[in-house]
């Protein structure tokens, strides 16, 4: 007579993964030039990298120029960085740390 075999199954212990959300920092007043700050993602002191991208202010300025009668001059806002949105990024972790909307240079929103 054979004895019944006993099978012991081990369940794997749950794996705990810690993620760290970016810290909430007070709003900063910056311009369209690179800014000194602490990156909320990698927490290192950085000078932000800046890129200018066409945004709603650029298009609005172009439409207004077109209706005012500037004709070909309606494309001028696409050549002006002051009419574009400014994106501040961390050169280390490549995260976007803030955006300045072209029509509202005085505001800086943390992303």
VOSE-283814 format. One record per residue (C-alpha): residue in three letters; chain; x, y, z. Coordinates in steps of 0.2 Angstrom, whole numbers, plus 5000, padded with zeros to 4 digits. Layout:
! residues N
{'ALA', 'A', {X, Y, Z}}
...
//
This chain:
! residues 111
{'UNK', 'A', {5000, 5000, 5000}}
{'UNK', 'A', {5007, 5017, 4995}}
{'UNK', 'A', {5006, 5032, 5006}}
{'UNK', 'A', {4997, 5047, 4999}}
{'UNK', 'A', {5010, 5061, 4994}}
{'UNK', 'A', {5009, 5078, 5002}}
{'UNK', 'A', {5011, 5093, 4991}}
{'UNK', 'A', {5016, 5109, 5000}}
{'UNK', 'A', {5013, 5125, 4990}}
{'UNK', 'A', {5021, 5141, 4995}}
{'UNK', 'A', {5013, 5157, 4990}}
{'UNK', 'A', {5026, 5170, 4986}}
{'UNK', 'A', {5026, 5185, 4998}}
{'UNK', 'A', {5019, 5201, 4992}}
{'UNK', 'A', {5032, 5213, 4984}}
{'UNK', 'A', {5032, 5230, 4991}}
{'UNK', 'A', {5036, 5244, 4978}}
{'UNK', 'A', {5039, 5261, 4985}}
{'UNK', 'A', {5036, 5276, 4973}}
{'UNK', 'A', {5039, 5293, 4978}}
{'UNK', 'A', {5028, 5307, 4971}}
{'UNK', 'A', {5035, 5324, 4967}}
{'UNK', 'A', {5035, 5335, 4982}}
{'UNK', 'A', {5023, 5350, 4982}}
{'UNK', 'A', {5034, 5366, 4980}}
{'UNK', 'A', {5027, 5384, 4982}}
{'UNK', 'A', {5024, 5393, 4965}}
{'UNK', 'A', {5040, 5401, 4959}}
{'UNK', 'A', {5041, 5417, 4949}}
{'UNK', 'A', {5053, 5414, 4934}}
{'UNK', 'A', {5055, 5421, 4917}}
{'UNK', 'A', {5058, 5413, 4900}}
{'UNK', 'A', {5076, 5411, 4904}}
{'UNK', 'A', {5084, 5396, 4913}}
{'UNK', 'A', {5080, 5396, 4932}}
{'UNK', 'A', {5090, 5389, 4947}}
{'UNK', 'A', {5079, 5377, 4957}}
{'UNK', 'A', {5078, 5359, 4965}}
{'UNK', 'A', {5070, 5347, 4953}}
{'UNK', 'A', {5054, 5340, 4962}}
{'UNK', 'A', {5057, 5323, 4953}}
{'UNK', 'A', {5075, 5319, 4956}}
{'UNK', 'A', {5078, 5331, 4970}}
{'UNK', 'A', {5094, 5338, 4963}}
{'UNK', 'A', {5099, 5357, 4962}}
{'UNK', 'A', {5098, 5361, 4943}}
{'UNK', 'A', {5097, 5375, 4931}}
{'UNK', 'A', {5082, 5371, 4920}}
{'UNK', 'A', {5083, 5368, 4902}}
{'UNK', 'A', {5071, 5379, 4892}}
{'UNK', 'A', {5062, 5376, 4876}}
{'UNK', 'A', {5049, 5387, 4867}}
{'UNK', 'A', {5034, 5379, 4859}}
{'UNK', 'A', {5019, 5386, 4849}}
{'UNK', 'A', {5004, 5388, 4860}}
{'UNK', 'A', {4987, 5395, 4861}}
{'UNK', 'A', {4994, 5413, 4863}}
{'UNK', 'A', {5004, 5411, 4847}}
{'UNK', 'A', {4989, 5406, 4837}}
{'UNK', 'A', {4978, 5420, 4846}}
{'UNK', 'A', {4991, 5433, 4841}}
{'UNK', 'A', {4992, 5427, 4823}}
{'UNK', 'A', {4973, 5427, 4821}}
{'UNK', 'A', {4972, 5445, 4829}}
{'UNK', 'A', {4985, 5451, 4817}}
{'UNK', 'A', {4976, 5443, 4802}}
{'UNK', 'A', {4960, 5451, 4807}}
{'UNK', 'A', {4968, 5468, 4810}}
{'UNK', 'A', {4975, 5467, 4792}}
{'UNK', 'A', {4993, 5462, 4794}}
{'UNK', 'A', {4992, 5450, 4780}}
{'UNK', 'A', {5009, 5441, 4779}}
{'UNK', 'A', {5013, 5449, 4796}}
{'UNK', 'A', {5001, 5437, 4804}}
{'UNK', 'A', {5015, 5424, 4804}}
{'UNK', 'A', {5026, 5435, 4815}}
{'UNK', 'A', {5020, 5428, 4832}}
{'UNK', 'A', {5027, 5411, 4826}}
{'UNK', 'A', {5044, 5419, 4825}}
{'UNK', 'A', {5044, 5427, 4842}}
{'UNK', 'A', {5049, 5417, 4858}}
{'UNK', 'A', {5039, 5429, 4869}}
{'UNK', 'A', {5022, 5424, 4860}}
{'UNK', 'A', {5026, 5405, 4863}}
{'UNK', 'A', {5024, 5394, 4878}}
{'UNK', 'A', {5040, 5391, 4888}}
{'UNK', 'A', {5044, 5373, 4895}}
{'UNK', 'A', {5056, 5372, 4909}}
{'UNK', 'A', {5064, 5354, 4910}}
{'UNK', 'A', {5077, 5345, 4922}}
{'UNK', 'A', {5093, 5342, 4912}}
{'UNK', 'A', {5096, 5327, 4923}}
{'UNK', 'A', {5080, 5316, 4923}}
{'UNK', 'A', {5072, 5325, 4908}}
{'UNK', 'A', {5056, 5328, 4918}}
{'UNK', 'A', {5045, 5344, 4914}}
{'UNK', 'A', {5046, 5354, 4929}}
{'UNK', 'A', {5036, 5369, 4924}}
{'UNK', 'A', {5027, 5379, 4910}}
{'UNK', 'A', {5025, 5397, 4907}}
{'UNK', 'A', {5011, 5401, 4895}}
{'UNK', 'A', {5016, 5415, 4882}}
{'UNK', 'A', {5002, 5427, 4886}}
{'UNK', 'A', {5005, 5426, 4905}}
{'UNK', 'A', {5024, 5427, 4908}}
{'UNK', 'A', {5022, 5430, 4926}}
{'UNK', 'A', {5015, 5413, 4931}}
{'UNK', 'A', {5024, 5397, 4933}}
{'UNK', 'A', {5015, 5381, 4936}}
{'UNK', 'A', {5024, 5366, 4943}}
{'UNK', 'A', {5019, 5350, 4933}}
//
